[in-house]
Amino acid sequence: MEFTVYQVDSFSNRPFAGNPAAVLVLERSLDEETMRNIAAEMNLSETAFAVRDGDRFGLRWFTPTTEVALCGHATLATAHVLFNHLGYSADTLYFDTLSGELRTRKADTGLIEMDFPTATLTPVSATNEIIDAISARPLALMTDGTKLLVELDSARKVCNLNPDMDRLRKLPYMGVCCCALANDYVADPQPDFVSRFFAPASGIPEDPVTGSAHTLLMPHFGNKLGRKTLQARQISARGGDLHLEQKGDRVLIAGTAVTVMKASLYL
């Protein structure tokens, strides 16, 4: 069997930045073992598998080691492929996922905008295990049950973080998002806050740009700043920019994407 694979850099307007994802748009679903093997072969933070079902698509995401319930950059990459390579002409795409229905549309700004559920956040106590794992003392700690949000008191500290991956892996979270207001950080476009995302327990030491983490970050910093729209930057080595809007119990996450490779996969 031959499959077309697209590699897309999400949350970037140029190659070799943002977060790369592999995308396969299939006529019928593959078995889970095959999808896991393909994701391991791609060896990117996520591989997306989309299967058309009428005017909708089933969508699943796999890291090199596990399936995840929500992934922003691979959803953006999938929408980019459908809009720009496979001739999908409607303004809005509907994806059925483990996190329910996700809607993605072409925004008037030219960005691709994703409509994701807002995370419900609860405070977490600063344990020695968390402090030792991130190698910093947090200003605030919040969780949605699967991810840990760690706010620090400066963007500089987020930039300079060198967390202990072995200790991070032992925390009861699939990923840890370290963040801060961007008062001491300058970029174009200027972000309101910056972040980095570490997920060694999911086979990803540091994720370049994590769209799903912004379902936590937007309500956290939106409440802190008293604003419904924010600009974010993930300050990994590759980096990426996200435009965010809070709409009730949904977060709109928008960005750009660029295709860097189209290849054939033989099974």
PyRosetta script that sets phi, psi and omega in degrees:
from pyrosetta import init, pose_from_sequence

init()
pose = pose_from_sequence("MEFTVYQVDSFSNRPFAGNPAAVLVLERSLDEETMRNIAAEMNLSETAFAVRDGDRFGLRWFTPTTEVALCGHATLATAHVLFNHLGYSADTLYFDTLSGELRTRKADTGLIEMDFPTATLTPVSATNEIIDAISARPLALMTDGTKLLVELDSARKVCNLNPDMDRLRKLPYMGVCCCALANDYVADPQPDFVSRFFAPASGIPEDPVTGSAHTLLMPHFGNKLGRKTLQARQISARGGDLHLEQKGDRVLIAGTAVTVMKASLYL")
pose.set_psi(1, 144.7)
pose.set_omega(1, 178.9)
pose.set_phi(2, -119.7)
pose.set_psi(2, 132.0)
pose.set_omega(2, 179.1)
pose.set_phi(3, -126.8)
pose.set_psi(3, 144.1)
pose.set_omega(3, 174.6)
pose.set_phi(4, -89.2)
pose.set_psi(4, 131.8)
pose.set_omega(4, 178.7)
pose.set_phi(5, -119.1)
pose.set_psi(5, 129.4)
pose.set_omega(5, 174.0)
pose.set_phi(6, -106.7)
pose.set_psi(6, 138.1)
pose.set_omega(6, 170.7)
pose.set_phi(7, -111.2)
pose.set_psi(7, 124.2)
pose.set_omega(7, -172.5)
pose.set_phi(8, -125.8)
pose.set_psi(8, 133.7)
pose.set_omega(8, 173.2)
pose.set_phi(9, -92.9)
pose.set_psi(9, 111.5)
pose.set_omega(9, -175.5)
pose.set_phi(10, -93.9)
pose.set_psi(10, 152.2)
pose.set_omega(10, -178.4)
pose.set_phi(11, 61.5)
pose.set_psi(11, 37.7)
pose.set_omega(11, 176.6)
pose.set_phi(12, -151.7)
pose.set_psi(12, 152.0)
pose.set_omega(12, 174.9)
pose.set_phi(13, -108.3)
pose.set_psi(13, 14.4)
pose.set_omega(13, 178.5)
pose.set_phi(14, -146.3)
pose.set_psi(14, 154.4)
pose.set_omega(14, 178.5)
pose.set_phi(15, -65.7)
pose.set_psi(15, 157.0)
pose.set_omega(15, 173.8)
pose.set_phi(16, 68.4)
pose.set_psi(16, 24.4)
pose.set_omega(16, 173.3)
pose.set_phi(17, -138.7)
pose.set_psi(17, 179.9)
pose.set_omega(17, -177.2)
pose.set_phi(18, 65.8)
pose.set_psi(18, -155.2)
pose.set_omega(18, -176.7)
pose.set_phi(19, -117.6)
pose.set_psi(19, 119.2)
pose.set_omega(19, -179.7)
pose.set_phi(20, -76.6)
pose.set_psi(20, 140.0)
pose.set_omega(20, 175.0)
pose.set_phi(21, -136.8)
pose.set_psi(21, 145.9)
pose.set_omega(21, 170.9)
pose.set_phi(22, -94.0)
pose.set_psi(22, 142.7)
pose.set_omega(22, -177.9)
pose.set_phi(23, -130.8)
pose.set_psi(23, 127.5)
pose.set_omega(23, 171.3)
pose.set_phi(24, -121.1)
pose.set_psi(24, 123.5)
pose.set_omega(24, 174.6)
pose.set_phi(25, -104.3)
pose.set_psi(25, 116.0)
pose.set_omega(25, -167.7)
pose.set_phi(26, -111.3)
pose.set_psi(26, 153.9)
pose.set_omega(26, 173.7)
pose.set_phi(27, -77.3)
pose.set_psi(27, -31.9)
pose.set_omega(27, 175.5)
pose.set_phi(28, -146.9)
pose.set_psi(28, 157.5)
pose.set_omega(28, -174.8)
pose.set_phi(29, -68.6)
pose.set_psi(29, 147.0)
pose.set_omega(29, 172.8)
pose.set_phi(30, -92.5)
pose.set_psi(30, 161.3)
pose.set_omega(30, 176.3)
pose.set_phi(31, -71.4)
pose.set_psi(31, 156.8)
pose.set_omega(31, -172.1)
pose.set_phi(32, -61.7)
pose.set_psi(32, -38.6)
pose.set_omega(32, 179.8)
pose.set_phi(33, -62.2)
pose.set_psi(33, -40.7)
pose.set_omega(33, 178.7)
pose.set_phi(34, -65.0)
pose.set_psi(34, -42.4)
pose.set_omega(34, 178.2)
pose.set_phi(35, -63.0)
pose.set_psi(35, -40.2)
pose.set_omega(35, 177.6)
pose.set_phi(36, -63.0)
pose.set_psi(36, -42.0)
pose.set_omega(36, 179.9)
pose.set_phi(37, -66.2)
pose.set_psi(37, -39.9)
pose.set_omega(37, 178.0)
pose.set_phi(38, -64.0)
pose.set_psi(38, -45.1)
pose.set_omega(38, -180.0)
pose.set_phi(39, -61.2)
pose.set_psi(39, -39.9)
pose.set_omega(39, 177.1)
pose.set_phi(40, -65.1)
pose.set_psi(40, -38.1)
pose.set_omega(40, 179.1)
pose.set_phi(41, -67.3)
pose.set_psi(41, -41.0)
pose.set_omega(41, 178.1)
pose.set_phi(42, -65.4)
pose.set_psi(42, -35.7)
pose.set_omega(42, 176.2)
pose.set_phi(43, 55.9)
pose.set_psi(43, 37.0)
pose.set_omega(43, 172.5)
pose.set_phi(44, -106.2)
pose.set_psi(44, 169.1)
pose.set_omega(44, -177.3)
pose.set_phi(45, -60.7)
pose.set_psi(45, -34.5)
pose.set_omega(45, 173.4)
pose.set_phi(46, -147.2)
pose.set_psi(46, 146.9)
pose.set_omega(46, 168.8)
pose.set_phi(47, -119.8)
pose.set_psi(47, 130.9)
pose.set_omega(47, -177.9)
pose.set_phi(48, -104.2)
pose.set_psi(48, 138.7)
pose.set_omega(48, 176.8)
pose.set_phi(49, -121.8)
pose.set_psi(49, 114.8)
pose.set_omega(49, -179.3)
pose.set_phi(50, -113.4)
pose.set_psi(50, 135.4)
pose.set_omega(50, 178.6)
pose.set_phi(51, -128.1)
pose.set_psi(51, 123.4)
pose.set_omega(51, -177.5)
pose.set_phi(52, -73.3)
pose.set_psi(52, 136.8)
pose.set_omega(52, 177.6)
pose.set_phi(53, -137.2)
pose.set_psi(53, 88.4)
pose.set_omega(53, -174.2)
pose.set_phi(54, 68.6)
pose.set_psi(54, -123.0)
pose.set_omega(54, 179.0)
pose.set_phi(55, -98.4)
pose.set_psi(55, 18.5)
pose.set_omega(55, -179.9)
pose.set_phi(56, -127.2)
pose.set_psi(56, 172.6)
pose.set_omega(56, 176.7)
pose.set_phi(57, -134.4)
pose.set_psi(57, 133.5)
pose.set_omega(57, 164.6)
pose.set_phi(58, -76.9)
pose.set_psi(58, 139.8)
pose.set_omega(58, -175.6)
pose.set_phi(59, -139.5)
pose.set_psi(59, 126.5)
pose.set_omega(59, 176.3)
pose.set_phi(60, -129.4)
pose.set_psi(60, 151.8)
pose.set_omega(60, -177.4)
pose.set_phi(61, -129.1)
pose.set_psi(61, 137.2)
pose.set_omega(61, 178.5)
pose.set_phi(62, -130.5)
pose.set_psi(62, 133.6)
pose.set_omega(62, 165.9)
pose.set_phi(63, -79.3)
pose.set_psi(63, 179.2)
pose.set_omega(63, 175.3)
pose.set_phi(64, -62.1)
pose.set_psi(64, -13.9)
pose.set_omega(64, -176.4)
pose.set_phi(65, -125.3)
pose.set_psi(65, -17.9)
pose.set_omega(65, -172.4)
pose.set_phi(66, -156.6)
pose.set_psi(66, 159.9)
pose.set_omega(66, 172.3)
pose.set_phi(67, -83.8)
pose.set_psi(67, 142.7)
pose.set_omega(67, 178.0)
pose.set_phi(68, -117.7)
pose.set_psi(68, 153.6)
pose.set_omega(68, -175.4)
pose.set_phi(69, -83.4)
pose.set_psi(69, -20.6)
pose.set_omega(69, -177.3)
pose.set_phi(70, -154.0)
pose.set_psi(70, 133.7)
pose.set_omega(70, 178.5)
pose.set_phi(71, -147.0)
pose.set_psi(71, 120.2)
pose.set_omega(71, -177.3)
pose.set_phi(72, -77.6)
pose.set_psi(72, -52.0)
pose.set_omega(72, -171.7)
pose.set_phi(73, -68.0)
pose.set_psi(73, -32.9)
pose.set_omega(73, 178.3)
pose.set_phi(74, -75.7)
pose.set_psi(74, -25.8)
pose.set_omega(74, 172.0)
pose.set_phi(75, -68.8)
pose.set_psi(75, -44.9)
pose.set_omega(75, 176.4)
pose.set_phi(76, -59.5)
pose.set_psi(76, -42.7)
pose.set_omega(76, 179.4)
pose.set_phi(77, -63.0)
pose.set_psi(77, -40.8)
pose.set_omega(77, 179.5)
pose.set_phi(78, -64.4)
pose.set_psi(78, -45.2)
pose.set_omega(78, 178.0)
pose.set_phi(79, -61.8)
pose.set_psi(79, -41.1)
pose.set_omega(79, 178.4)
pose.set_phi(80, -58.9)
pose.set_psi(80, -44.2)
pose.set_omega(80, 179.5)
pose.set_phi(81, -64.5)
pose.set_psi(81, -45.0)
pose.set_omega(81, -178.3)
pose.set_phi(82, -65.3)
pose.set_psi(82, -41.8)
pose.set_omega(82, -178.9)
pose.set_phi(83, -71.8)
pose.set_psi(83, -41.0)
pose.set_omega(83, -167.4)
pose.set_phi(84, -103.0)
pose.set_psi(84, -19.2)
pose.set_omega(84, -177.4)
pose.set_phi(85, -118.6)
pose.set_psi(85, -28.2)
pose.set_omega(85, -173.2)
pose.set_phi(86, -112.2)
pose.set_psi(86, 11.7)
pose.set_omega(86, 168.8)
pose.set_phi(87, 71.4)
pose.set_psi(87, 23.3)
pose.set_omega(87, 178.2)
pose.set_phi(88, -73.6)
pose.set_psi(88, 117.2)
pose.set_omega(88, -168.4)
pose.set_phi(89, -97.4)
pose.set_psi(89, -17.3)
pose.set_omega(89, -179.9)
pose.set_phi(90, -67.6)
pose.set_psi(90, 153.2)
pose.set_omega(90, -179.2)
pose.set_phi(91, -72.7)
pose.set_psi(91, -26.2)
pose.set_omega(91, -173.6)
pose.set_phi(92, -124.1)
pose.set_psi(92, 136.9)
pose.set_omega(92, 174.1)
pose.set_phi(93, -107.4)
pose.set_psi(93, 142.4)
pose.set_omega(93, 178.3)
pose.set_phi(94, -117.6)
pose.set_psi(94, 120.4)
pose.set_omega(94, -179.5)
pose.set_phi(95, -113.1)
pose.set_psi(95, 132.4)
pose.set_omega(95, 172.9)
pose.set_phi(96, -99.0)
pose.set_psi(96, 120.5)
pose.set_omega(96, -171.6)
pose.set_phi(97, -134.8)
pose.set_psi(97, 177.0)
pose.set_omega(97, 174.9)
pose.set_phi(98, -64.0)
pose.set_psi(98, -19.5)
pose.set_omega(98, 177.8)
pose.set_phi(99, -99.2)
pose.set_psi(99, 16.0)
pose.set_omega(99, -179.4)
pose.set_phi(100, 91.9)
pose.set_psi(100, -163.6)
pose.set_omega(100, -179.2)
pose.set_phi(101, -75.0)
pose.set_psi(101, 130.7)
pose.set_omega(101, 172.8)
pose.set_phi(102, -118.1)
pose.set_psi(102, 134.7)
pose.set_omega(102, 179.4)
pose.set_phi(103, -111.3)
pose.set_psi(103, 136.6)
pose.set_omega(103, 179.4)
pose.set_phi(104, -132.4)
pose.set_psi(104, 134.0)
pose.set_omega(104, -176.6)
pose.set_phi(105, -140.2)
pose.set_psi(105, 161.4)
pose.set_omega(105, 171.0)
pose.set_phi(106, -80.5)
pose.set_psi(106, 116.1)
pose.set_omega(106, -179.8)
pose.set_phi(107, -80.3)
pose.set_psi(107, 159.9)
pose.set_omega(107, 179.1)
pose.set_phi(108, -61.7)
pose.set_psi(108, -24.2)
pose.set_omega(108, -179.8)
pose.set_phi(109, -75.8)
pose.set_psi(109, -9.5)
pose.set_omega(109, -175.6)
pose.set_phi(110, 95.1)
pose.set_psi(110, -9.5)
pose.set_omega(110, 176.9)
pose.set_phi(111, -79.1)
pose.set_psi(111, 160.7)
pose.set_omega(111, 169.5)
pose.set_phi(112, -95.6)
pose.set_psi(112, 125.0)
pose.set_omega(112, -173.6)
pose.set_phi(113, -111.8)
pose.set_psi(113, 127.6)
pose.set_omega(113, 179.5)
pose.set_phi(114, -107.4)
pose.set_psi(114, 140.9)
pose.set_omega(114, -178.9)
pose.set_phi(115, -109.4)
pose.set_psi(115, 104.5)
pose.set_omega(115, -174.0)
pose.set_phi(116, -115.5)
pose.set_psi(116, 154.9)
pose.set_omega(116, 175.6)
pose.set_phi(117, -70.9)
pose.set_psi(117, 139.8)
pose.set_omega(117, 176.8)
pose.set_phi(118, -73.3)
pose.set_psi(118, 136.9)
pose.set_omega(118, 176.5)
pose.set_phi(119, -73.7)
pose.set_psi(119, 145.6)
pose.set_omega(119, 171.9)
pose.set_phi(120, -94.0)
pose.set_psi(120, 120.3)
pose.set_omega(120, -172.4)
pose.set_phi(121, -102.6)
pose.set_psi(121, 140.3)
pose.set_omega(121, 173.1)
pose.set_phi(122, -129.2)
pose.set_psi(122, 144.6)
pose.set_omega(122, -179.5)
pose.set_phi(123, -67.5)
pose.set_psi(123, 151.7)
pose.set_omega(123, 178.1)
pose.set_phi(124, -127.5)
pose.set_psi(124, 142.4)
pose.set_omega(124, 176.9)
pose.set_phi(125, -76.6)
pose.set_psi(125, 146.3)
pose.set_omega(125, -179.6)
pose.set_phi(126, -82.6)
pose.set_psi(126, 94.7)
pose.set_omega(126, 179.4)
pose.set_phi(127, -84.4)
pose.set_psi(127, 162.4)
pose.set_omega(127, 176.1)
pose.set_phi(128, -61.3)
pose.set_psi(128, -34.3)
pose.set_omega(128, 179.9)
pose.set_phi(129, -62.1)
pose.set_psi(129, -41.1)
pose.set_omega(129, 179.3)
pose.set_phi(130, -69.9)
pose.set_psi(130, -46.7)
pose.set_omega(130, -178.7)
pose.set_phi(131, -60.8)
pose.set_psi(131, -44.0)
pose.set_omega(131, -180.0)
pose.set_phi(132, -67.4)
pose.set_psi(132, -34.3)
pose.set_omega(132, -178.8)
pose.set_phi(133, -69.0)
pose.set_psi(133, -42.5)
pose.set_omega(133, -177.9)
pose.set_phi(134, -90.3)
pose.set_psi(134, -9.4)
pose.set_omega(134, 178.9)
pose.set_phi(135, 58.8)
pose.set_psi(135, 37.6)
pose.set_omega(135, 178.6)
pose.set_phi(136, -161.3)
pose.set_psi(136, 156.9)
pose.set_omega(136, 178.2)
pose.set_phi(137, -95.6)
pose.set_psi(137, 121.5)
pose.set_omega(137, -174.6)
pose.set_phi(138, -77.2)
pose.set_psi(138, 149.7)
pose.set_omega(138, 172.0)
pose.set_phi(139, -82.0)
pose.set_psi(139, -34.7)
pose.set_omega(139, 178.0)
pose.set_phi(140, -154.6)
pose.set_psi(140, 150.5)
pose.set_omega(140, 177.1)
pose.set_phi(141, -131.9)
pose.set_psi(141, 130.2)
pose.set_omega(141, 179.3)
pose.set_phi(142, -138.8)
pose.set_psi(142, 155.1)
pose.set_omega(142, 174.8)
pose.set_phi(143, -143.1)
pose.set_psi(143, 152.3)
pose.set_omega(143, 170.7)
pose.set_phi(144, -102.1)
pose.set_psi(144, 8.0)
pose.set_omega(144, -178.8)
pose.set_phi(145, 104.8)
pose.set_psi(145, -25.9)
pose.set_omega(145, 179.6)
pose.set_phi(146, -120.7)
pose.set_psi(146, -32.4)
pose.set_omega(146, 179.1)
pose.set_phi(147, -114.3)
pose.set_psi(147, 148.5)
pose.set_omega(147, 176.8)
pose.set_phi(148, -108.7)
pose.set_psi(148, 123.7)
pose.set_omega(148, 175.1)
pose.set_phi(149, -95.8)
pose.set_psi(149, 124.5)
pose.set_omega(149, -178.9)
pose.set_phi(150, -119.8)
pose.set_psi(150, 107.2)
pose.set_omega(150, 177.6)
pose.set_phi(151, -91.3)
pose.set_psi(151, 129.2)
pose.set_omega(151, 174.8)
pose.set_phi(152, -105.5)
pose.set_psi(152, 171.3)
pose.set_omega(152, -172.8)
pose.set_phi(153, -91.9)
pose.set_psi(153, 3.9)
pose.set_omega(153, 175.5)
pose.set_phi(154, -159.2)
pose.set_psi(154, 149.8)
pose.set_omega(154, 175.5)
pose.set_phi(155, -65.0)
pose.set_psi(155, -32.6)
pose.set_omega(155, 178.9)
pose.set_phi(156, -58.7)
pose.set_psi(156, -41.2)
pose.set_omega(156, 179.4)
pose.set_phi(157, -66.7)
pose.set_psi(157, -36.1)
pose.set_omega(157, 176.3)
pose.set_phi(158, -64.7)
pose.set_psi(158, -43.4)
pose.set_omega(158, 179.0)
pose.set_phi(159, -58.4)
pose.set_psi(159, -41.2)
pose.set_omega(159, -171.8)
pose.set_phi(160, -91.1)
pose.set_psi(160, 2.6)
pose.set_omega(160, -178.1)
pose.set_phi(161, -58.1)
pose.set_psi(161, 139.6)
pose.set_omega(161, 173.6)
pose.set_phi(162, -136.0)
pose.set_psi(162, 73.7)
pose.set_omega(162, -173.4)
pose.set_phi(163, -68.0)
pose.set_psi(163, 158.5)
pose.set_omega(163, 177.5)
pose.set_phi(164, -86.0)
pose.set_psi(164, 106.4)
pose.set_omega(164, -173.4)
pose.set_phi(165, -63.9)
pose.set_psi(165, -37.4)
pose.set_omega(165, 179.5)
pose.set_phi(166, -64.2)
pose.set_psi(166, -41.3)
pose.set_omega(166, 178.7)
pose.set_phi(167, -72.3)
pose.set_psi(167, -36.2)
pose.set_omega(167, 175.3)
pose.set_phi(168, -60.3)
pose.set_psi(168, -41.7)
pose.set_omega(168, -177.3)
pose.set_phi(169, -61.7)
pose.set_psi(169, -27.4)
pose.set_omega(169, -176.9)
pose.set_phi(170, -86.8)
pose.set_psi(170, -10.8)
pose.set_omega(170, 177.2)
pose.set_phi(171, -70.3)
pose.set_psi(171, 152.4)
pose.set_omega(171, -176.2)
pose.set_phi(172, -82.4)
pose.set_psi(172, 46.6)
pose.set_omega(172, -178.9)
pose.set_phi(173, -138.5)
pose.set_psi(173, 146.1)
pose.set_omega(173, 177.6)
pose.set_phi(174, -74.1)
pose.set_psi(174, -21.0)
pose.set_omega(174, 178.9)
pose.set_phi(175, -160.4)
pose.set_psi(175, 156.6)
pose.set_omega(175, -179.1)
pose.set_phi(176, -125.7)
pose.set_psi(176, 121.5)
pose.set_omega(176, -177.7)
pose.set_phi(177, -106.4)
pose.set_psi(177, 112.0)
pose.set_omega(177, 178.4)
pose.set_phi(178, -98.2)
pose.set_psi(178, 134.1)
pose.set_omega(178, -169.0)
pose.set_phi(179, -150.6)
pose.set_psi(179, 165.9)
pose.set_omega(179, 176.7)
pose.set_phi(180, -164.6)
pose.set_psi(180, 155.6)
pose.set_omega(180, 169.1)
pose.set_phi(181, -60.3)
pose.set_psi(181, 149.5)
pose.set_omega(181, -173.5)
pose.set_phi(182, -94.4)
pose.set_psi(182, 35.4)
pose.set_omega(182, -178.2)
pose.set_phi(183, -63.4)
pose.set_psi(183, -28.8)
pose.set_omega(183, -179.0)
pose.set_phi(184, -112.7)
pose.set_psi(184, 28.9)
pose.set_omega(184, -178.3)
pose.set_phi(185, -132.4)
pose.set_psi(185, 134.3)
pose.set_omega(185, -177.4)
pose.set_phi(186, -122.6)
pose.set_psi(186, 130.0)
pose.set_omega(186, 178.3)
pose.set_phi(187, -157.3)
pose.set_psi(187, 170.1)
pose.set_omega(187, 175.8)
pose.set_phi(188, -129.6)
pose.set_psi(188, 111.0)
pose.set_omega(188, 3.7)
pose.set_phi(189, -73.6)
pose.set_psi(189, 150.4)
pose.set_omega(189, -178.7)
pose.set_phi(190, -73.6)
pose.set_psi(190, 120.4)
pose.set_omega(190, 179.6)
pose.set_phi(191, -80.9)
pose.set_psi(191, 158.0)
pose.set_omega(191, 171.3)
pose.set_phi(192, -84.5)
pose.set_psi(192, -29.6)
pose.set_omega(192, 175.7)
pose.set_phi(193, -150.4)
pose.set_psi(193, 162.3)
pose.set_omega(193, 178.5)
pose.set_phi(194, -125.5)
pose.set_psi(194, 161.6)
pose.set_omega(194, -179.4)
pose.set_phi(195, -154.1)
pose.set_psi(195, 163.5)
pose.set_omega(195, 166.8)
pose.set_phi(196, -138.3)
pose.set_psi(196, 150.2)
pose.set_omega(196, -174.7)
pose.set_phi(197, -130.3)
pose.set_psi(197, 125.6)
pose.set_omega(197, -177.5)
pose.set_phi(198, -117.9)
pose.set_psi(198, 130.7)
pose.set_omega(198, -177.9)
pose.set_phi(199, -142.3)
pose.set_psi(199, 57.0)
pose.set_omega(199, -179.9)
pose.set_phi(200, -62.3)
pose.set_psi(200, -27.6)
pose.set_omega(200, 178.2)
pose.set_phi(201, -66.8)
pose.set_psi(201, -19.9)
pose.set_omega(201, 178.5)
pose.set_phi(202, -104.8)
pose.set_psi(202, 12.5)
pose.set_omega(202, 178.9)
pose.set_phi(203, 84.1)
pose.set_psi(203, 14.0)
pose.set_omega(203, -177.5)
pose.set_phi(204, -127.7)
pose.set_psi(204, 96.9)
pose.set_omega(204, -179.8)
pose.set_phi(205, -53.6)
pose.set_psi(205, -52.9)
pose.set_omega(205, 172.0)
pose.set_phi(206, -139.0)
pose.set_psi(206, 126.1)
pose.set_omega(206, 179.3)
pose.set_phi(207, -83.9)
pose.set_psi(207, 131.9)
pose.set_omega(207, -177.9)
pose.set_phi(208, -60.8)
pose.set_psi(208, -48.2)
pose.set_omega(208, 177.3)
pose.set_phi(209, -147.5)
pose.set_psi(209, 128.4)
pose.set_omega(209, -170.9)
pose.set_phi(210, -120.3)
pose.set_psi(210, 94.4)
pose.set_omega(210, -178.4)
pose.set_phi(211, -58.6)
pose.set_psi(211, -44.4)
pose.set_omega(211, -175.2)
pose.set_phi(212, -64.2)
pose.set_psi(212, -28.4)
pose.set_omega(212, 178.3)
pose.set_phi(213, -62.9)
pose.set_psi(213, -22.9)
pose.set_omega(213, -178.0)
pose.set_phi(214, -78.4)
pose.set_psi(214, -6.8)
pose.set_omega(214, 169.0)
pose.set_phi(215, -73.6)
pose.set_psi(215, -16.4)
pose.set_omega(215, 170.3)
pose.set_phi(216, -94.4)
pose.set_psi(216, -43.6)
pose.set_omega(216, -173.2)
pose.set_phi(217, -66.8)
pose.set_psi(217, -39.0)
pose.set_omega(217, -178.8)
pose.set_phi(218, -63.3)
pose.set_psi(218, -51.2)
pose.set_omega(218, 178.4)
pose.set_phi(219, -64.8)
pose.set_psi(219, -33.6)
pose.set_omega(219, -179.6)
pose.set_phi(220, -65.4)
pose.set_psi(220, -53.6)
pose.set_omega(220, -177.3)
pose.set_phi(221, -79.9)
pose.set_psi(221, -26.1)
pose.set_omega(221, 174.2)
pose.set_phi(222, -62.3)
pose.set_psi(222, -44.4)
pose.set_omega(222, 176.6)
pose.set_phi(223, -65.9)
pose.set_psi(223, -39.8)
pose.set_omega(223, -178.4)
pose.set_phi(224, -64.5)
pose.set_psi(224, -38.8)
pose.set_omega(224, -176.8)
pose.set_phi(225, -97.8)
pose.set_psi(225, -9.6)
pose.set_omega(225, -178.5)
pose.set_phi(226, 67.3)
pose.set_psi(226, 39.6)
pose.set_omega(226, -176.9)
pose.set_phi(227, -133.4)
pose.set_psi(227, 152.8)
pose.set_omega(227, -179.3)
pose.set_phi(228, -100.0)
pose.set_psi(228, -15.6)
pose.set_omega(228, 178.0)
pose.set_phi(229, -127.6)
pose.set_psi(229, 137.6)
pose.set_omega(229, -178.2)
pose.set_phi(230, -143.1)
pose.set_psi(230, 154.0)
pose.set_omega(230, 172.7)
pose.set_phi(231, -107.2)
pose.set_psi(231, 133.0)
pose.set_omega(231, -177.2)
pose.set_phi(232, -125.5)
pose.set_psi(232, 151.4)
pose.set_omega(232, 171.4)
pose.set_phi(233, -135.9)
pose.set_psi(233, 129.7)
pose.set_omega(233, 172.5)
pose.set_phi(234, -93.0)
pose.set_psi(234, 122.9)
pose.set_omega(234, -167.7)
pose.set_phi(235, -102.4)
pose.set_psi(235, 47.9)
pose.set_omega(235, 169.3)
pose.set_phi(236, -72.7)
pose.set_psi(236, 179.7)
pose.set_omega(236, 178.8)
pose.set_phi(237, -60.6)
pose.set_psi(237, -37.5)
pose.set_omega(237, 179.1)
pose.set_phi(238, -83.0)
pose.set_psi(238, -38.4)
pose.set_omega(238, 176.2)
pose.set_phi(239, 73.0)
pose.set_psi(239, 157.0)
pose.set_omega(239, 177.5)
pose.set_phi(240, -168.3)
pose.set_psi(240, 153.1)
pose.set_omega(240, -176.6)
pose.set_phi(241, -115.8)
pose.set_psi(241, 138.9)
pose.set_omega(241, -178.4)
pose.set_phi(242, -133.1)
pose.set_psi(242, 138.9)
pose.set_omega(242, 175.6)
pose.set_phi(243, -105.8)
pose.set_psi(243, 126.6)
pose.set_omega(243, -170.4)
pose.set_phi(244, -123.1)
pose.set_psi(244, 143.4)
pose.set_omega(244, 174.7)
pose.set_phi(245, -143.1)
pose.set_psi(245, 131.1)
pose.set_omega(245, 175.9)
pose.set_phi(246, -89.7)
pose.set_psi(246, 124.6)
pose.set_omega(246, 177.3)
pose.set_phi(247, -130.9)
pose.set_psi(247, 91.6)
pose.set_omega(247, -177.9)
pose.set_phi(248, 63.0)
pose.set_psi(248, -124.1)
pose.set_omega(248, -179.4)
pose.set_phi(249, -95.4)
pose.set_psi(249, 21.6)
pose.set_omega(249, 178.0)
pose.set_phi(250, -124.4)
pose.set_psi(250, 151.4)
pose.set_omega(250, 173.2)
pose.set_phi(251, -117.0)
pose.set_psi(251, 125.6)
pose.set_omega(251, 174.6)
pose.set_phi(252, -91.9)
pose.set_psi(252, 122.2)
pose.set_omega(252, -177.4)
pose.set_phi(253, -118.7)
pose.set_psi(253, 118.8)
pose.set_omega(253, -174.9)
pose.set_phi(254, -124.4)
pose.set_psi(254, 147.6)
pose.set_omega(254, 178.2)
pose.set_phi(255, -169.0)
pose.set_psi(255, -178.6)
pose.set_omega(255, 178.1)
pose.set_phi(256, -107.6)
pose.set_psi(256, 168.3)
pose.set_omega(256, 177.9)
pose.set_phi(257, -152.3)
pose.set_psi(257, 155.1)
pose.set_omega(257, 179.7)
pose.set_phi(258, -140.1)
pose.set_psi(258, 135.1)
pose.set_omega(258, 177.5)
pose.set_phi(259, -80.3)
pose.set_psi(259, 131.4)
pose.set_omega(259, 179.1)
pose.set_phi(260, -114.2)
pose.set_psi(260, -14.6)
pose.set_omega(260, -178.9)
pose.set_phi(261, -160.1)
pose.set_psi(261, 143.6)
pose.set_omega(261, 170.5)
pose.set_phi(262, -130.4)
pose.set_psi(262, 125.4)
pose.set_omega(262, -173.2)
pose.set_phi(263, -142.2)
pose.set_psi(263, 168.9)
pose.set_omega(263, 176.0)
pose.set_phi(264, -107.3)
pose.set_psi(264, 135.6)
pose.set_omega(264, 176.8)
pose.set_phi(265, -111.4)
pose.set_psi(265, 128.6)
pose.set_omega(265, -178.2)
pose.set_phi(266, -111.3)
pose.set_psi(266, 127.9)
pose.set_omega(266, 178.1)
pose.set_phi(267, -124.0)
pose.dump_pdb("model.pdb")
